[in-house]
């Protein structure tokens, strides 16, 4: 039996969804028997693979780098899951949306600096005008809300996907 190719991606979020994924504890063994984790912050792969069966994506799309990454992920993934409130609604990353990007960067790097004030030109990703949820820029196959989604919910979703079934989430998930 061929194992499914599973990936996780962390965009603009806190990594809480990845921590909740790790909290599925012994269910990880069942996942490992049915899937190869081919990309993510828990894996040493540097480039997103050419073909992935399921990708769990945490975080909002906030920068040009995020946008390019999620577009590549979508092209190479059969089933894309928006995991957590940031991916589903843009949640906390969107709190910056009312502030123009230039003003935001000046507040952080100039007004908030104790030494060497100035907006850096290297090492800071180019921010989009607004942080947006995944479905604003790519097709999403499944939305799993929660901040973060509970480990049991993630275990259920991943288990169903690995069995080739689309999880029925009504009554099983909530925002926040």
VOGUSE-947159 format. One record per atom (N, C-alpha, C): x, y, z; residue in one letter. Coordinates in nm, 4 decimals, padded with zeros to 6 digits. Example, Ala and Ser with C-alpha at 12.3 -4.5 7.8 and 13.67 -1.06 7.14 Angstrom:
<rs>
+----------+----------+----------+--------+
:       xx :       yy :       zz : residu :
+----------+----------+----------+--------+
:  01.3190 : -00.5690 :  00.7800 :      a :
:  01.2300 : -00.4500 :  00.7800 :      a :
:  01.3200 : -00.3300 :  00.7800 :      a :
:  01.2850 : -00.2250 :  00.7080 :      s :
:  01.3670 : -00.1060 :  00.7140 :      s :
:  01.2900 :  00.0030 :  00.7870 :      s :
+----------+----------+----------+--------+
</rs>
This chain:
<rs>
+----------+----------+----------+--------+
:       xx :       yy :       zz : residu :
+----------+----------+----------+--------+
:  00.0835 : -00.1185 :  00.0000 :      x :
:  00.0000 :  00.0000 :  00.0000 :      x :
:  00.0876 :  00.1243 :  00.0000 :      x :
:  00.0619 :  00.2157 : -00.0939 :      x :
:  00.1377 :  00.3394 : -00.0998 :      x :
:  00.0900 :  00.4348 :  00.0086 :      x :
:  00.1843 :  00.4992 :  00.0735 :      x :
:  00.1503 :  00.5989 :  00.1747 :      x :
:  00.1140 :  00.7305 :  00.1067 :      x :
:  00.0226 :  00.8037 :  00.1691 :      x :
: -00.0101 :  00.9380 :  00.1225 :      x :
:  00.1056 :  01.0314 :  00.1539 :      x :
:  00.1187 :  01.1338 :  00.0736 :      x :
:  00.2212 :  01.2356 :  00.0973 :      x :
:  00.1539 :  01.3533 :  00.1669 :      x :
:  00.1944 :  01.3793 :  00.2907 :      x :
:  00.1353 :  01.4805 :  00.3771 :      x :
:  00.2367 :  01.5925 :  00.3991 :      x :
:  00.1884 :  01.7154 :  00.3930 :      x :
:  00.2746 :  01.8316 :  00.4189 :      x :
:  00.2023 :  01.9256 :  00.5139 :      x :
:  00.2807 :  02.0051 :  00.5864 :      x :
:  00.2247 :  02.1139 :  00.6664 :      x :
:  00.3006 :  02.2412 :  00.6293 :      x :
:  00.2291 :  02.3527 :  00.6345 :      x :
:  00.2883 :  02.4818 :  00.5997 :      x :
:  00.2501 :  02.5817 :  00.7079 :      x :
:  00.3457 :  02.6662 :  00.7437 :      x :
:  00.3242 :  02.7682 :  00.8453 :      x :
:  00.3446 :  02.9041 :  00.7792 :      x :
:  00.2349 :  02.9798 :  00.7630 :      x :
:  00.2431 :  03.1155 :  00.7077 :      x :
:  00.2432 :  03.2135 :  00.8252 :      x :
:  00.1628 :  03.3208 :  00.8195 :      x :
:  00.1603 :  03.4214 :  00.9254 :      x :
:  00.0661 :  03.3758 :  01.0364 :      x :
:  00.1221 :  03.3092 :  01.1336 :      x :
:  00.0485 :  03.2579 :  01.2486 :      x :
:  00.1462 :  03.2333 :  01.3616 :      x :
:  00.0964 :  03.1774 :  01.4686 :      x :
:  00.1782 :  03.1638 :  01.5899 :      x :
:  00.2400 :  03.0262 :  01.6092 :      x :
:  00.2116 :  02.9320 :  01.5242 :      x :
:  00.2521 :  02.7916 :  01.5304 :      x :
:  00.1656 :  02.7102 :  01.6262 :      x :
:  00.0607 :  02.7704 :  01.6804 :      x :
: -00.0278 :  02.6976 :  01.7705 :      x :
: -00.0948 :  02.5784 :  01.7046 :      x :
: -00.1274 :  02.5899 :  01.5761 :      x :
: -00.1907 :  02.4782 :  01.5057 :      x :
: -00.0933 :  02.3617 :  01.4908 :      x :
:  00.0332 :  02.3928 :  01.4664 :      x :
:  00.1335 :  02.2861 :  01.4603 :      x :
:  00.1532 :  02.2228 :  01.5981 :      x :
:  00.1484 :  02.3030 :  01.7025 :      x :
:  00.1606 :  02.2474 :  01.8377 :      x :
:  00.0411 :  02.1574 :  01.8678 :      x :
: -00.0780 :  02.1986 :  01.8250 :      x :
: -00.1973 :  02.1171 :  01.8446 :      x :
: -00.1876 :  01.9876 :  01.7637 :      x :
: -00.1290 :  01.9935 :  01.6454 :      x :
: -00.1050 :  01.8729 :  01.5658 :      x :
: -00.0155 :  01.7761 :  01.6432 :      x :
:  00.0889 :  01.8274 :  01.7036 :      x :
:  00.1771 :  01.7408 :  01.7831 :      x :
:  00.1056 :  01.6835 :  01.9047 :      x :
:  00.0051 :  01.7548 :  01.9543 :      x :
: -00.0699 :  01.7095 :  02.0715 :      x :
: -00.1630 :  01.5923 :  02.0428 :      x :
: -00.1687 :  01.5453 :  01.9176 :      x :
: -00.2516 :  01.4268 :  01.8925 :      x :
: -00.1833 :  01.3016 :  01.9478 :      x :
: -00.0629 :  01.3204 :  01.9997 :      x :
:  00.0099 :  01.2174 :  02.0747 :      x :
:  00.0189 :  01.0841 :  02.0012 :      x :
: -00.0355 :  00.9770 :  02.0616 :      x :
: -00.0184 :  00.8432 :  02.0047 :      x :
: -00.0856 :  00.8286 :  01.8686 :      x :
: -00.1802 :  00.9141 :  01.8357 :      x :
: -00.2414 :  00.9093 :  01.7023 :      x :
: -00.1383 :  00.9407 :  01.5939 :      x :
: -00.0287 :  01.0059 :  01.6320 :      x :
:  00.0796 :  01.0326 :  01.5356 :      x :
:  00.1345 :  00.9026 :  01.4772 :      x :
:  00.1343 :  00.7964 :  01.5574 :      x :
:  00.1844 :  00.6676 :  01.5079 :      x :
:  00.0949 :  00.6159 :  01.3947 :      x :
: -00.0348 :  00.6314 :  01.4098 :      x :
: -00.1275 :  00.5910 :  01.3042 :      x :
: -00.1088 :  00.6729 :  01.1782 :      x :
: -00.0845 :  00.8027 :  01.1967 :      x :
: -00.0578 :  00.8900 :  01.0823 :      x :
:  00.0696 :  00.8445 :  01.0118 :      x :
:  00.1734 :  00.8157 :  01.0899 :      x :
:  00.3022 :  00.7742 :  01.0329 :      x :
:  00.2915 :  00.6426 :  00.9559 :      x :
:  00.1974 :  00.5579 :  00.9947 :      x :
:  00.1803 :  00.4307 :  00.9238 :      x :
:  00.1127 :  00.4499 :  00.7881 :      x :
:  00.0361 :  00.5577 :  00.7741 :      x :
: -00.0405 :  00.5783 :  00.6517 :      x :
:  00.0099 :  00.6928 :  00.5649 :      x :
:  00.0992 :  00.7758 :  00.6198 :      x :
:  00.1442 :  00.8935 :  00.5450 :      x :
:  00.2912 :  00.9212 :  00.5696 :      x :
:  00.3551 :  00.9757 :  00.4692 :      x :
:  00.4906 :  01.0271 :  00.4833 :      x :
:  00.4811 :  01.1781 :  00.4951 :      x :
:  00.5370 :  01.2342 :  00.6012 :      x :
:  00.5413 :  01.3794 :  00.6173 :      x :
:  00.6565 :  01.4297 :  00.5315 :      x :
:  00.6226 :  01.4972 :  00.4205 :      x :
:  00.7232 :  01.5324 :  00.3202 :      x :
:  00.7671 :  01.6782 :  00.3251 :      x :
:  00.6961 :  01.7606 :  00.4052 :      x :
:  00.7332 :  01.9020 :  00.4136 :      x :
:  00.6672 :  01.9624 :  00.5361 :      x :
:  00.7354 :  02.0593 :  00.5967 :      x :
:  00.6806 :  02.1335 :  00.7086 :      x :
:  00.7900 :  02.1748 :  00.8048 :      x :
:  00.7525 :  02.2524 :  00.9070 :      x :
:  00.8537 :  02.2963 :  01.0040 :      x :
:  00.9091 :  02.1820 :  01.0879 :      x :
:  00.8451 :  02.0655 :  01.0819 :      x :
:  00.8932 :  01.9488 :  01.1565 :      x :
:  00.9821 :  01.8597 :  01.0711 :      x :
:  01.0061 :  01.9007 :  00.9461 :      x :
:  01.0820 :  01.8215 :  00.8494 :      x :
:  01.1933 :  01.9086 :  00.7927 :      x :
:  01.3013 :  01.8471 :  00.7513 :      x :
:  01.4171 :  01.9216 :  00.7025 :      x :
:  01.4076 :  01.9613 :  00.5549 :      x :
:  01.3001 :  01.9262 :  00.4851 :      x :
:  01.2876 :  01.9588 :  00.3430 :      x :
:  01.2907 :  02.1107 :  00.3231 :      x :
:  01.3696 :  02.1562 :  00.2290 :      x :
:  01.3844 :  02.2992 :  00.2033 :      x :
:  01.2925 :  02.3502 :  00.0935 :      x :
:  01.2478 :  02.2615 :  00.0061 :      x :
:  01.1630 :  02.3019 : -00.1059 :      x :
:  01.0344 :  02.2210 : -00.1017 :      x :
:  00.9223 :  02.2880 : -00.1292 :      x :
:  00.7950 :  02.2175 : -00.1289 :      x :
:  00.7942 :  02.1151 : -00.2414 :      x :
:  00.7580 :  01.9894 : -00.2114 :      x :
:  00.7624 :  01.8821 : -00.3120 :      x :
:  00.6704 :  01.9073 : -00.4312 :      x :
:  00.7004 :  01.8407 : -00.5412 :      x :
:  00.6227 :  01.8587 : -00.6648 :      x :
:  00.4818 :  01.8015 : -00.6532 :      x :
:  00.4639 :  01.6925 : -00.5772 :      x :
:  00.3312 :  01.6335 : -00.5613 :      x :
:  00.3070 :  01.5991 : -00.4145 :      x :
:  00.1946 :  01.6491 : -00.3623 :      x :
:  00.1549 :  01.6240 : -00.2245 :      x :
:  00.0064 :  01.5898 : -00.2264 :      x :
: -00.0317 :  01.4906 : -00.1486 :      x :
: -00.1724 :  01.4517 : -00.1431 :      x :
: -00.2544 :  01.5483 : -00.0573 :      x :
: -00.2054 :  01.5761 :  00.0642 :      x :
: -00.2776 :  01.6620 :  00.1582 :      x :
: -00.1800 :  01.7607 :  00.2198 :      x :
: -00.2171 :  01.8884 :  00.2209 :      x :
: -00.1365 :  01.9897 :  00.2891 :      x :
: -00.2242 :  02.0627 :  00.3900 :      x :
: -00.1767 :  02.0669 :  00.5145 :      x :
: -00.2399 :  02.1431 :  00.6216 :      x :
: -00.1684 :  02.2767 :  00.6287 :      x :
: -00.2416 :  02.3867 :  00.6144 :      x :
: -00.1804 :  02.5192 :  00.6125 :      x :
: -00.2294 :  02.6006 :  00.7311 :      x :
: -00.1354 :  02.6450 :  00.8111 :      x :
: -00.1622 :  02.7319 :  00.9257 :      x :
: -00.1221 :  02.8743 :  00.8900 :      x :
: -00.2027 :  02.9725 :  00.9305 :      x :
: -00.1660 :  03.1125 :  00.9168 :      x :
: -00.2317 :  03.1830 :  00.8005 :      x :
: -00.2325 :  03.3148 :  00.8111 :      x :
: -00.2882 :  03.4015 :  00.7074 :      x :
: -00.1815 :  03.4315 :  00.6019 :      x :
: -00.2254 :  03.4874 :  00.4915 :      x :
: -00.1356 :  03.5323 :  00.3843 :      x :
: -00.1128 :  03.6810 :  00.4070 :      x :
:  00.0083 :  03.7161 :  00.4519 :      x :
:  00.0370 :  03.8543 :  00.4923 :      x :
:  00.1471 :  03.9217 :  00.4122 :      x :
:  00.2293 :  03.8435 :  00.3456 :      x :
:  00.3431 :  03.9009 :  00.2729 :      x :
:  00.3472 :  03.8462 :  00.1308 :      x :
:  00.4266 :  03.9098 :  00.0490 :      x :
:  00.4467 :  03.8619 : -00.0880 :      x :
:  00.5044 :  03.7200 : -00.0847 :      x :
:  00.5920 :  03.6943 :  00.0108 :      x :
:  00.6511 :  03.5607 :  00.0282 :      x :
:  00.5423 :  03.4577 :  00.0596 :      x :
:  00.4495 :  03.4913 :  00.1509 :      x :
:  00.3378 :  03.4017 :  00.1835 :      x :
:  00.2531 :  03.3740 :  00.0592 :      x :
:  00.2238 :  03.4794 : -00.0166 :      x :
:  00.1401 :  03.4669 : -00.1353 :      x :
:  00.2033 :  03.3725 : -00.2369 :      x :
:  00.3310 :  03.3910 : -00.2641 :      x :
:  00.4004 :  03.3049 : -00.3604 :      x :
:  00.4054 :  03.1609 : -00.3101 :      x :
:  00.4290 :  03.1441 : -00.1805 :      x :
:  00.4373 :  03.0092 : -00.1243 :      x :
:  00.3032 :  02.9374 : -00.1342 :      x :
:  00.1932 :  03.0045 : -00.0943 :      x :
:  00.0630 :  02.9368 : -00.0956 :      x :
:  00.0186 :  02.9070 : -00.2384 :      x :
:  00.0551 :  02.9908 : -00.3329 :      x :
:  00.0210 :  02.9626 : -00.4728 :      x :
:  00.0966 :  02.8385 : -00.5221 :      x :
:  00.2227 :  02.8257 : -00.4855 :      x :
:  00.3007 :  02.7067 : -00.5212 :      x :
:  00.2431 :  02.5826 : -00.4526 :      x :
:  00.2116 :  02.5956 : -00.3242 :      x :
:  00.1539 :  02.4839 : -00.2491 :      x :
:  00.0243 :  02.4373 : -00.3156 :      x :
: -00.0615 :  02.5323 : -00.3523 :      x :
: -00.1890 :  02.4962 : -00.4162 :      x :
: -00.1665 :  02.4217 : -00.5474 :      x :
: -00.0695 :  02.4678 : -00.6263 :      x :
: -00.0403 :  02.4029 : -00.7553 :      x :
:  00.0043 :  02.2585 : -00.7359 :      x :
:  00.0728 :  02.2313 : -00.6270 :      x :
:  00.1350 :  02.1002 : -00.6069 :      x :
:  00.0588 :  02.0090 : -00.5101 :      x :
: -00.0568 :  02.0537 : -00.4627 :      x :
: -00.1318 :  01.9791 : -00.3619 :      x :
: -00.2676 :  01.9365 : -00.4143 :      x :
: -00.3016 :  01.8100 : -00.3918 :      x :
: -00.4339 :  01.7612 : -00.4310 :      x :
: -00.5429 :  01.8180 : -00.3405 :      x :
: -00.5208 :  01.8153 : -00.2080 :      x :
: -00.6217 :  01.8598 : -00.1132 :      x :
: -00.5586 :  01.9552 : -00.0133 :      x :
: -00.6069 :  02.0801 : -00.0121 :      x :
: -00.5499 :  02.1827 :  00.0743 :      x :
: -00.6464 :  02.2136 :  00.1889 :      x :
: -00.5944 :  02.2075 :  00.3119 :      x :
: -00.6734 :  02.2301 :  00.4320 :      x :
: -00.6293 :  02.3602 :  00.4989 :      x :
: -00.7240 :  02.4526 :  00.5183 :      x :
: -00.6989 :  02.5734 :  00.5970 :      x :
: -00.7152 :  02.5325 :  00.7432 :      x :
: -00.6058 :  02.5303 :  00.8174 :      x :
: -00.6050 :  02.4807 :  00.9545 :      x :
: -00.5954 :  02.5963 :  01.0524 :      x :
: -00.7027 :  02.6207 :  01.1258 :      x :
: -00.7025 :  02.7243 :  01.2275 :      x :
: -00.7617 :  02.8551 :  01.1799 :      x :
: -00.7994 :  02.9382 :  01.2784 :      x :
: -00.8681 :  03.0637 :  01.2493 :      x :
: -00.7871 :  03.1599 :  01.1635 :      x :
: -00.6554 :  03.1624 :  01.1772 :      x :
: -00.5753 :  03.2544 :  01.0945 :      x :
: -00.5841 :  03.2162 :  00.9467 :      x :
: -00.5789 :  03.0868 :  00.9168 :      x :
: -00.5906 :  03.0414 :  00.7781 :      x :
: -00.7326 :  03.0575 :  00.7258 :      x :
: -00.8312 :  03.0395 :  00.8142 :      x :
: -00.9718 :  03.0431 :  00.7739 :      x :
: -01.0247 :  03.1859 :  00.7624 :      x :
: -00.9871 :  03.2750 :  00.8553 :      x :
: -01.0442 :  03.4112 :  00.8574 :      x :
: -00.9400 :  03.5227 :  00.8571 :      x :
: -00.8164 :  03.4913 :  00.8713 :      x :
: -00.6994 :  03.5793 :  00.8879 :      x :
: -00.6857 :  03.6322 :  01.0298 :      x :
: -00.7837 :  03.6153 :  01.1143 :      x :
: -00.7782 :  03.6318 :  01.2591 :      x :
: -00.6778 :  03.7367 :  01.3096 :      x :
: -00.5863 :  03.6988 :  01.3963 :      x :
: -00.4935 :  03.7927 :  01.4603 :      x :
: -00.4043 :  03.8657 :  01.3589 :      x :
: -00.3477 :  03.7996 :  01.2576 :      x :
: -00.2663 :  03.8749 :  01.1614 :      x :
: -00.3415 :  03.9909 :  01.0953 :      x :
: -00.4738 :  03.9796 :  01.0838 :      x :
: -00.5530 :  04.0857 :  01.0195 :      x :
: -00.5716 :  04.2076 :  01.1088 :      x :
: -00.5297 :  04.1992 :  01.2335 :      x :
: -00.5428 :  04.3155 :  01.3219 :      x :
: -00.4618 :  04.4339 :  01.2700 :      x :
: -00.3631 :  04.4079 :  01.1859 :      x :
: -00.2836 :  04.5170 :  01.1291 :      x :
: -00.3499 :  04.5819 :  01.0088 :      x :
: -00.4544 :  04.5215 :  00.9560 :      x :
: -00.5141 :  04.5671 :  00.8302 :      x :
: -00.5590 :  04.7128 :  00.8278 :      x :
: -00.6116 :  04.7703 :  00.9367 :      x :
: -00.6534 :  04.9114 :  00.9299 :      x :
: -00.5366 :  05.0099 :  00.9183 :      x :
: -00.4149 :  04.9644 :  00.9455 :      x :
: -00.2984 :  05.0532 :  00.9446 :      x :
: -00.2248 :  05.0379 :  00.8110 :      x :
: -00.2036 :  05.1459 :  00.7373 :      x :
: -00.1273 :  05.1360 :  00.6117 :      x :
:  00.0113 :  05.0764 :  00.6376 :      x :
:  00.0589 :  04.9947 :  00.5447 :      x :
:  00.1854 :  04.9219 :  00.5621 :      x :
:  00.3006 :  05.0160 :  00.5948 :      x :
:  00.3134 :  05.1268 :  00.5224 :      x :
:  00.4255 :  05.2196 :  00.5462 :      x :
:  00.4214 :  05.2719 :  00.6897 :      x :
:  00.3045 :  05.3105 :  00.7354 :      x :
:  00.2894 :  05.3613 :  00.8717 :      x :
:  00.3199 :  05.2517 :  00.9745 :      x :
:  00.2765 :  05.1309 :  00.9461 :      x :
:  00.3032 :  05.0167 :  01.0348 :      x :
:  00.4536 :  04.9935 :  01.0499 :      x :
:  00.5238 :  04.9883 :  00.9391 :      x :
:  00.6692 :  04.9645 :  00.9427 :      x :
:  00.7428 :  05.0795 :  01.0123 :      x :
:  00.6998 :  05.2026 :  00.9884 :      x :
:  00.7633 :  05.3161 :  01.0560 :      x :
:  00.7392 :  05.3107 :  01.2064 :      x :
:  00.6205 :  05.2723 :  01.2469 :      x :
:  00.5903 :  05.2621 :  01.3902 :      x :
:  00.6791 :  05.1570 :  01.4570 :      x :
:  00.6990 :  05.0454 :  01.3890 :      x :
:  00.7785 :  04.9359 :  01.4461 :      x :
:  00.9274 :  04.9680 :  01.4426 :      x :
:  00.9784 :  05.0066 :  01.3257 :      x :
:  01.1232 :  05.0161 :  01.3053 :      x :
:  01.1825 :  05.1545 :  01.3278 :      x :
:  01.0988 :  05.2583 :  01.3349 :      x :
:  01.1496 :  05.3935 :  01.3574 :      x :
:  01.1051 :  05.4423 :  01.4949 :      x :
:  00.9746 :  05.4565 :  01.5135 :      x :
:  00.9236 :  05.5060 :  01.6414 :      x :
:  00.9510 :  05.4092 :  01.7561 :      x :
:  00.9486 :  05.2808 :  01.7287 :      x :
:  00.9677 :  05.1810 :  01.8338 :      x :
:  01.1116 :  05.1391 :  01.8557 :      x :
:  01.2046 :  05.1977 :  01.7821 :      x :
:  01.3452 :  05.1557 :  01.7916 :      x :
:  01.4197 :  05.2333 :  01.8988 :      x :
:  01.4978 :  05.1624 :  01.9771 :      x :
:  01.5854 :  05.2253 :  02.0764 :      x :
:  01.7215 :  05.2578 :  02.0146 :      x :
:  01.7631 :  05.1758 :  01.9187 :      x :
:  01.8897 :  05.1982 :  01.8492 :      x :
:  01.8687 :  05.1782 :  01.6988 :      x :
:  01.9439 :  05.2480 :  01.6204 :      x :
:  01.9429 :  05.2361 :  01.4741 :      x :
:  01.8023 :  05.2399 :  01.4138 :      x :
:  01.7281 :  05.3487 :  01.4378 :      x :
:  01.5946 :  05.3560 :  01.3784 :      x :
:  01.6017 :  05.3597 :  01.2258 :      x :
:  01.5093 :  05.2928 :  01.1624 :      x :
:  01.5013 :  05.2906 :  01.0168 :      x :
:  01.4404 :  05.1602 :  00.9696 :      x :
:  01.3566 :  05.1679 :  00.8714 :      x :
:  01.2938 :  05.0485 :  00.8164 :      x :
:  01.3983 :  04.9714 :  00.7371 :      x :
:  01.4248 :  04.8464 :  00.7730 :      x :
:  01.5267 :  04.7686 :  00.7015 :      x :
:  01.4818 :  04.7360 :  00.5587 :      x :
:  01.5782 :  04.7309 :  00.4700 :      x :
:  01.5457 :  04.6963 :  00.3314 :      x :
:  01.5746 :  04.5496 :  00.3030 :      x :
:  01.6512 :  04.4846 :  00.3886 :      x :
:  01.6822 :  04.3422 :  00.3711 :      x :
:  01.6276 :  04.2623 :  00.4883 :      x :
:  01.5788 :  04.1420 :  00.4595 :      x :
:  01.5376 :  04.0521 :  00.5654 :      x :
:  01.3949 :  04.0673 :  00.6130 :      x :
:  01.3244 :  04.1703 :  00.5675 :      x :
:  01.1844 :  04.1880 :  00.6058 :      x :
:  01.1009 :  04.1621 :  00.4811 :      x :
:  01.0125 :  04.0620 :  00.4858 :      x :
:  00.9312 :  04.0335 :  00.3672 :      x :
:  00.8424 :  04.1522 :  00.3311 :      x :
:  00.8198 :  04.1692 :  00.2022 :      x :
:  00.7319 :  04.2769 :  00.1563 :      x :
:  00.5891 :  04.2421 :  00.1983 :      x :
:  00.5322 :  04.3283 :  00.2836 :      x :
:  00.3972 :  04.3037 :  00.3330 :      x :
:  00.2933 :  04.3367 :  00.2269 :      x :
:  00.1880 :  04.2556 :  00.2234 :      x :
:  00.0731 :  04.2866 :  00.1402 :      x :
: -00.0045 :  04.3993 :  00.2067 :      x :
: -00.0923 :  04.4631 :  00.1339 :      x :
: -00.1727 :  04.5718 :  00.1891 :      x :
: -00.2544 :  04.5238 :  00.3089 :      x :
: -00.2967 :  04.3972 :  00.3044 :      x :
: -00.3763 :  04.3400 :  00.4130 :      x :
: -00.3420 :  04.1926 :  00.4287 :      x :
: -00.3531 :  04.1435 :  00.5513 :      x :
: -00.3442 :  03.9999 :  00.5776 :      x :
: -00.4791 :  03.9400 :  00.5416 :      x :
: -00.4786 :  03.8312 :  00.4662 :      x :
: -00.6037 :  03.7713 :  00.4187 :      x :
: -00.6058 :  03.6214 :  00.4460 :      x :
: -00.7278 :  03.5640 :  00.4540 :      x :
: -00.7382 :  03.4193 :  00.4695 :      x :
: -00.6998 :  03.3483 :  00.3400 :      x :
: -00.6680 :  03.2209 :  00.3502 :      x :
: -00.6224 :  03.1445 :  00.2339 :      x :
: -00.7189 :  03.1514 :  00.1165 :      x :
: -00.8502 :  03.1371 :  00.1443 :      x :
: -00.9469 :  03.1305 :  00.0346 :      x :
: -00.9566 :  03.2590 : -00.0454 :      x :
: -00.8981 :  03.3675 :  00.0046 :      x :
: -00.8956 :  03.4913 : -00.0744 :      x :
: -00.7952 :  03.4841 : -00.1892 :      x :
: -00.7003 :  03.3897 : -00.1825 :      x :
: -00.5965 :  03.3850 : -00.2863 :      x :
: -00.5824 :  03.2494 : -00.3548 :      x :
: -00.6322 :  03.1421 : -00.2926 :      x :
: -00.6269 :  03.0084 : -00.3542 :      x :
: -00.7542 :  02.9317 : -00.3188 :      x :
: -00.7784 :  02.8259 : -00.3918 :      x :
: -00.8910 :  02.7372 : -00.3611 :      x :
: -00.8554 :  02.6528 : -00.2387 :      x :
: -00.9472 :  02.6488 : -00.1433 :      x :
: -00.9298 :  02.5698 : -00.0218 :      x :
: -01.0327 :  02.4570 : -00.0253 :      x :
: -00.9885 :  02.3356 :  00.0043 :      x :
: -01.0778 :  02.2202 : -00.0007 :      x :
: -01.1496 :  02.1928 :  00.1310 :      x :
: -01.0881 :  02.2321 :  00.2417 :      x :
: -01.1478 :  02.2073 :  00.3724 :      x :
: -01.1044 :  02.3159 :  00.4694 :      x :
: -01.1997 :  02.3698 :  00.5453 :      x :
: -01.1724 :  02.4715 :  00.6474 :      x :
: -01.1895 :  02.4075 :  00.7845 :      x :
: -01.0866 :  02.4180 :  00.8687 :      x :
: -01.0915 :  02.3643 :  01.0047 :      x :
: -01.0641 :  02.4799 :  01.1007 :      x :
: -01.1712 :  02.5459 :  01.1507 :      x :
: -01.1503 :  02.6590 :  01.2408 :      x :
: -01.1047 :  02.6149 :  01.3794 :      x :
: -01.0660 :  02.7140 :  01.4579 :      x :
: -01.0206 :  02.6924 :  01.5950 :      x :
: -00.8924 :  02.7692 :  01.6166 :      x :
: -00.8682 :  02.8106 :  01.7381 :      x :
: -00.7481 :  02.8884 :  01.7685 :      x :
: -00.6807 :  02.8336 :  01.8940 :      x :
: -00.6020 :  02.7281 :  01.8724 :      x :
: -00.5953 :  02.6403 :  01.7552 :      x :
: -00.7073 :  02.5377 :  01.7597 :      x :
: -00.7264 :  02.4647 :  01.6500 :      x :
: -00.8211 :  02.3543 :  01.6575 :      x :
: -00.7721 :  02.2546 :  01.7626 :      x :
: -00.8629 :  02.1969 :  01.8405 :      x :
: -00.8197 :  02.0987 :  01.9403 :      x :
: -00.7513 :  01.9783 :  01.8751 :      x :
: -00.6623 :  01.9170 :  01.9480 :      x :
: -00.5894 :  01.8004 :  01.8976 :      x :
: -00.6853 :  01.6917 :  01.8496 :      x :
: -00.7927 :  01.6701 :  01.9227 :      x :
: -00.8895 :  01.5676 :  01.8830 :      x :
: -00.9521 :  01.5969 :  01.7483 :      x :
: -00.9791 :  01.7239 :  01.7214 :      x :
: -01.0348 :  01.7636 :  01.5922 :      x :
: -00.9330 :  01.7386 :  01.4814 :      x :
: -00.8091 :  01.7761 :  01.5063 :      x :
: -00.7040 :  01.7546 :  01.4057 :      x :
: -00.6853 :  01.6059 :  01.3804 :      x :
: -00.6846 :  01.5257 :  01.4865 :      x :
: -00.6698 :  01.3806 :  01.4709 :      x :
: -00.7848 :  01.3246 :  01.3873 :      x :
: -00.9065 :  01.3712 :  01.4136 :      x :
: -01.0227 :  01.3264 :  01.3366 :      x :
: -01.0079 :  01.3650 :  01.1892 :      x :
: -00.9751 :  01.4917 :  01.1627 :      x :
: -00.9620 :  01.5406 :  01.0250 :      x :
: -00.8542 :  01.4628 :  00.9501 :      x :
: -00.7361 :  01.4532 :  01.0088 :      x :
: -00.6259 :  01.3830 :  00.9421 :      x :
: -00.6609 :  01.2356 :  00.9226 :      x :
: -00.7201 :  01.1742 :  01.0239 :      x :
: -00.7597 :  01.0334 :  01.0124 :      x :
: -00.8568 :  01.0103 :  00.8980 :      x :
: -00.9580 :  01.0955 :  00.8882 :      x :
: -01.0551 :  01.0827 :  00.7799 :      x :
: -00.9887 :  01.1019 :  00.6434 :      x :
: -00.9050 :  01.2044 :  00.6329 :      x :
: -00.8377 :  01.2304 :  00.5048 :      x :
: -00.7476 :  01.1135 :  00.4651 :      x :
: -00.6793 :  01.0563 :  00.5607 :      x :
: -00.5909 :  00.9432 :  00.5306 :      x :
: -00.6692 :  00.8191 :  00.4894 :      x :
: -00.7958 :  00.8127 :  00.5296 :      x :
: -00.8828 :  00.7017 :  00.4881 :      x :
: -00.9540 :  00.7322 :  00.3563 :      x :
: -00.9245 :  00.8506 :  00.2983 :      x :
: -00.9845 :  00.8870 :  00.1709 :      x :
: -01.1229 :  00.9472 :  00.1825 :      x :
: -01.1614 :  00.9880 :  00.3046 :      x :
: -01.2933 :  01.0473 :  00.3266 :      x :
: -01.2786 :  01.1950 :  00.3590 :      x :
: -01.3737 :  01.2758 :  00.3106 :      x :
: -01.3787 :  01.4169 :  00.3480 :      x :
: -01.4486 :  01.4233 :  00.4832 :      x :
: -01.3827 :  01.4809 :  00.5849 :      x :
: -01.4430 :  01.4835 :  00.7187 :      x :
: -01.5702 :  01.5673 :  00.7235 :      x :
: -01.6687 :  01.5190 :  00.7942 :      x :
: -01.7919 :  01.5940 :  00.8196 :      x :
: -01.7700 :  01.6686 :  00.9508 :      x :
: -01.7601 :  01.8012 :  00.9428 :      x :
: -01.7203 :  01.8802 :  01.0590 :      x :
: -01.8359 :  01.9527 :  01.1282 :      x :
: -01.9567 :  01.9494 :  01.0709 :      x :
: -02.0655 :  02.0239 :  01.1350 :      x :
: -02.0871 :  01.9705 :  01.2770 :      x :
: -02.0899 :  02.0644 :  01.3711 :      x :
: -02.1057 :  02.0284 :  01.5106 :      x :
: -01.9778 :  01.9858 :  01.5793 :      x :
: -01.8674 :  01.9728 :  01.5053 :      x :
: -01.7407 :  01.9262 :  01.5642 :      x :
: -01.6368 :  02.0365 :  01.5793 :      x :
: -01.6594 :  02.1517 :  01.5160 :      x :
: -01.5596 :  02.2596 :  01.5200 :      x :
: -01.6254 :  02.3904 :  01.5588 :      x :
: -01.5434 :  02.4828 :  01.6060 :      x :
: -01.5911 :  02.6167 :  01.6373 :      x :
: -01.4733 :  02.7130 :  01.6240 :      x :
: -01.5068 :  02.8404 :  01.6069 :      x :
: -01.4037 :  02.9419 :  01.5991 :      x :
: -01.3574 :  02.9758 :  01.7393 :      x :
: -01.2291 :  03.0188 :  01.7491 :      x :
: -01.1742 :  03.0596 :  01.8777 :      x :
: -01.1217 :  02.9468 :  01.9593 :      x :
+----------+----------+----------+--------+
</rs>
